[in-house]
């Protein structure tokens, strides 16, 4: 029986799971338990048991598999946690201490870790951090222009997120092109409900759009991305909103949903086609911000060898890809419309043959990347 890794991604109201055979890159089973605390599944302990039940129904329960580790996606590793790390009580406490940096993400991840350790106590558990890939950003990119002493005391810097995806996709892009990773200038656009961009040279990131928290940067499904920080003071002083209300609004009632009432881009396109002005504005703002980041990273890199779209929107929405890069032929970027709208779901080129910059669509596989990180750690 091939060895496998159980990968868990615990959210506040959902638990995503996957069993991966990292050697063969096989997805044995995957699924999601939703509405934790809202329906029949009362908490993360019941969610994990529900996941085990779903796996067993598929003939892939934990007892029937040669599990060698459990990998946990943890969004924020702070300044010190940037390598895949075996979970022990001290690490659990450290992740908990970092919760103020990711209040929507680290607490549910901790719940998942605690329950999985109880359920599978004989397996090594490994935490893999979303921030790890961006740990060594150049100081000019990682540093905010605020009071230096305050920044140092409170660990304020650009951490970046979706790092597992950006690293995996950038490596896959180089492999697809058949060129050494260390020779490529890349822009990776991870466009899902959460969205982020990165500029990568020689396999190492030199900038990324998300910052201290996963709220900065591109317009997202429910998050605002870049805003004037003065907006928060204005709402606090003038609208008498609390800090909690402002945080809730910027995280859950902003972005595409806040402007257009939708998160699903398929529904957003339908509303645009029906003449919905708010949906059109939401889409236009989303594309405008995306183009600004592409332009900034082209300037930072001195041009790109490859631009890669990934994640749910990036992989599946041809209109977003088209509009994000339209009019950029003078910058060496030109799509092939037939390739861009083709049905293929595998890694593929969508740029015109004459385009100096290659444009790719590369499906991300964060679960596989986490599973590989787990086996690499426990073997060395």
Buried (B, 14 or more C-beta within 10 A) or exposed (E): EEBBBBBBBBBBBBBBBBBBBBEEEEBBBBBBBBEBEEEEBEEBBBBBBBBBEBBBEBEBBBEEBEBBBBBBBBBBBBBEBBEBBEBEEEBBEBBEEBBEBBBBBBBBBBBBBBBBBEBBEEBBBBBBBBBBBBBEBEEEBBBEEEEEEEBEEEBBBBBBBBBBBBBBBBBBBBEBBEBEBEEBBBBBBBBBBBBBBBBBBEBBBBBBBBBBBBBBBBBBBBBBBBEEEEEBEEBBEEEEBEEEBBBBBBBBEBBBBBBBBBBBBEEBBEBBEEEBEBBBEBBBBBBEBBBBBBEBBBEBBEBBBBBBBBBBBBBBBBBBBBBBBEEBBEBBBBBBEEBBEEEEEEBBBBBBEEBEBBBBBBBBBBBBBBBBBBBEBBEE
